[in-house]
């Protein structure tokens, strides 16, 4: 018997017990509240379970999620109201998980009980369910944020998103062997083993413009094993230091011509 059958049998038992219990009005009110909470939780579980199944699929742009995600991000970026304020208080990972589970219209129309269950359950779901390690870096999420980058709410969300992305990509530090120390004296290498040839400085506003196409093409090029030999450095106005992105040579040259990028010494 699976867990669904077990829960169903438990509910059937409760229905039978309703014929033999003896409670006053306050007792019935308490039961009704608990049943209402359970109904809201079932609705939330159903939506989040669908999202988990989708996230376990290959990282390919999904037409069924593309438009809803863009609409959700647009509403998140510029809509006012208690519900959107509550969503903006959530962490980046939880917010993206919710964005993949409900569209903006569903968020506004759902009952109060369901919305409160959503806020309480989504963070727990991320802790208890087995999700792919890099699910939040799917192309669908990157494209949805890039399409709505002009809104203040998305600017803040993207900042948190890139902080997580950069942290996730940081290699684990360990003592270097003598062979590794010797090899580091040679030219700088990317993951593909090719020496870095040149670099371009990219202003933040220009980076937003090329972000969407970069997100799509970069995934395809890495899967094809294309050499990542050009570095883009993006001046980050709200941070100390520079954000570095390694991308294919052909893409870097195309962006340098299209946006008149400044070549820098490396």
C-alpha positions in Angstrom: 0.0 0.0 0.0 1.5 3.4 -1.0 1.4 6.5 1.2 -1.5 7.9 -0.7 -3.7 4.9 0.1 -2.7 5.1 3.7 -3.7 8.7 4.0 -7.0 7.9 2.2 -7.8 5.1 4.7 -7.0 7.4 7.6 -9.5 10.0 6.3 -12.1 7.3 5.8 -11.6 6.3 9.5 -12.1 9.9 10.6 -15.4 10.0 8.6 -16.6 6.9 10.5 -15.6 8.4 13.8 -17.7 11.5 13.2 -20.8 9.4 13.8 -19.8 8.3 17.3 -18.0 11.4 18.7 -19.8 13.8 21.0 -18.5 17.4 20.9 -19.9 20.9 21.5 -20.0 23.8 19.0 -16.4 24.9 19.8 -15.3 21.3 19.1 -16.9 21.3 15.7 -15.4 24.8 15.0 -12.0 23.4 15.8 -12.5 20.4 13.5 -13.7 22.6 10.7 -10.6 24.8 11.0 -8.3 21.8 10.9 -10.1 20.4 7.9 -9.9 23.8 6.1 -6.1 23.9 6.8 -5.7 20.4 5.5 -7.6 21.2 2.3 -5.2 24.2 1.7 -2.2 22.1 2.4 -3.4 19.4 -0.1 -3.7 22.1 -2.8 -0.2 23.3 -2.1 1.3 19.8 -2.0 -0.2 19.1 -5.3 1.2 22.2 -7.0 4.7 21.7 -5.5 4.8 18.0 -6.4 4.2 19.0 -10.0 7.1 21.4 -9.9 9.4 18.8 -8.5 8.6 16.5 -11.4 9.3 19.3 -13.8 12.6 20.2 -12.2 13.7 16.6 -12.5 13.4 16.8 -16.3 16.3 17.8 -18.6 17.2 21.5 -18.6 15.3 22.6 -21.7 13.1 25.7 -22.1 9.6 24.6 -21.4 6.8 26.4 -23.3 4.3 25.4 -20.5 6.5 27.3 -18.0 8.0 30.1 -20.1 5.0 32.5 -20.2 3.8 31.9 -16.6 7.3 32.4 -15.3 7.7 35.7 -17.2 4.3 36.9 -16.0 5.1 36.0 -12.4 8.4 37.8 -12.5 6.8 40.9 -14.0 4.2 40.9 -11.2 6.9 40.2 -8.6 9.0 43.1 -10.0 6.4 45.9 -10.0 3.1 44.9 -8.3 2.1 46.3 -4.9 0.0 44.5 -2.3 0.4 42.4 0.9 0.9 39.1 -0.9 3.6 40.4 -3.2 5.3 42.0 -0.2 5.2 38.7 1.6 6.8 36.9 -1.4 9.6 39.6 -1.6 10.5 38.7 2.0 11.3 35.1 1.0 14.7 33.8 0.0 15.7 33.6 -3.6 15.5 29.8 -3.8 12.0 29.7 -2.2 10.7 32.4 -4.4 11.8 30.7 -7.6 10.3 27.4 -6.4 7.0 29.2 -5.9 7.3 31.1 -9.2 7.5 27.7 -11.0 4.4 26.4 -9.1 1.8 29.2 -9.5 1.3 32.0 -12.0 0.6 35.5 -10.9 -3.2 35.3 -11.3 -3.3 32.1 -9.1 -1.3 33.9 -6.4 -3.8 36.7 -6.3 -7.0 34.5 -6.5 -6.0 31.7 -4.0 -7.7 31.7 -0.6 -6.0 33.2 2.4 -5.5 29.7 4.0 -3.9 28.4 0.8 -1.5 31.4 0.5 -0.5 31.1 4.2 0.1 27.3 3.6 2.2 28.2 0.6 4.5 30.5 2.6 4.9 28.0 5.4 5.3 24.9 3.2 7.5 26.0 0.3 10.7 26.4 2.4 10.1 23.0 4.1 9.5 21.4 0.8 13.0 22.4 -0.4 14.5 20.9 2.7 12.6 17.6 2.6 12.4 16.8 -1.1 15.2 15.5 -3.3 15.7 18.2 -6.0 18.5 18.4 -8.6 21.5 20.3 -7.2 21.4 23.2 -9.8 17.7 23.4 -10.4 17.4 27.1 -9.8 20.0 27.8 -12.6 17.7 26.4 -15.3 17.4 28.4 -18.5 13.7 29.1 -17.8 14.4 31.1 -14.6 17.3 33.0 -16.2 15.2 34.0 -19.2 12.3 35.1 -17.1 14.4 37.3 -14.9 16.3 38.8 -17.9 13.0 39.6 -19.6 11.9 41.7 -16.6 15.3 43.1 -15.6 14.0 46.7 -15.7 11.8 46.3 -12.6 13.3 47.2 -9.2 12.1 44.0 -7.6 13.9 41.9 -10.2 17.1 43.9 -9.8 17.2 42.9 -6.1 16.3 39.3 -6.9 19.0 39.0 -9.6 21.6 40.3 -7.2 20.7 37.5 -4.7 20.6 35.0 -7.5 24.1 35.8 -8.8 25.5 35.7 -5.3 24.2 32.2 -5.0 25.4 31.3 -8.5 28.9 32.6 -7.9 29.1 30.9 -4.5 27.9 27.6 -6.0 30.6 27.8 -8.7 33.5 28.5 -6.2 35.8 25.5 -6.1 36.6 23.8 -2.8 40.0 25.0 -1.6 42.6 22.4 -0.7 46.4 22.4 -0.5 48.1 22.4 -3.9 50.4 19.6 -4.9 53.9 20.5 -6.2 52.7 19.5 -9.7 49.8 21.9 -9.5 52.0 24.7 -8.3 54.3 24.1 -11.2 51.4 24.0 -13.7 50.1 27.3 -12.5 53.2 29.1 -13.7 52.0 28.6 -17.3 49.2 30.5 -19.0 45.8 30.9 -17.3 43.4 28.1 -18.2 39.7 27.8 -18.4 37.7 24.5 -17.8 38.3 23.4 -21.4 42.1 23.7 -20.9 42.4 26.6 -23.5 44.6 29.6 -22.6 42.7 32.9 -22.1 43.4 35.2 -25.0 41.6 38.4 -24.2 39.0 40.1 -22.0 36.3 42.7 -22.3 34.8 45.1 -19.8 31.0 45.1 -19.8 28.9 47.8 -18.1 25.9 46.6 -15.9 23.3 48.0 -18.3 24.9 46.2 -21.3 25.2 43.0 -19.3 21.4 43.0 -18.7 20.8 43.3 -22.5 23.0 40.3 -23.4 22.1 38.2 -20.4 19.1 36.4 -21.9 20.8 35.3 -25.1 24.0 34.3 -23.1 21.9 32.1 -20.8 20.5 30.1 -23.7 23.6 29.8 -25.9 26.0 29.2 -23.0 24.2 26.0 -22.0 24.2 24.7 -25.5 27.9 25.5 -26.1 29.1 23.9 -22.8 27.1 20.8 -23.6 28.8 20.6 -27.0 32.3 21.0 -25.4 33.0 24.3 -27.1 36.2 26.0 -25.7 35.6 28.7 -23.1 38.5 30.9 -23.9 37.2 34.5 -23.5 36.5 36.2 -20.2 34.0 39.0 -19.7 34.5 41.2 -16.7 31.3 43.0 -15.5 31.8 46.0 -13.2 29.4 45.5 -10.3 28.3 48.9 -8.9 26.9 47.5 -5.7 29.8 45.2 -4.8 33.6 45.3 -4.3 35.5 43.6 -7.0 34.6 42.2 -10.4 32.4 39.5 -11.7 34.1 37.2 -14.2 32.3 35.1 -16.9 34.0 32.7 -19.2 32.2 32.3 -22.5 33.0 31.0 -26.0 35.3 33.0 -28.3 32.7 33.4 -31.0 30.1 34.9 -28.6 32.6 37.3 -27.0 33.7 38.6 -30.4 30.0 39.0 -31.4 29.1 41.0 -28.3 32.3 43.1 -28.5 31.3 44.3 -32.0 27.6 44.6 -31.2 28.1 46.7 -28.0 31.4 48.2 -28.8 33.1 46.7 -25.7 36.4 47.9 -24.4 39.2 45.3 -24.6 41.3 45.1 -21.4 44.7 43.7 -20.7 45.0 40.3 -18.8 
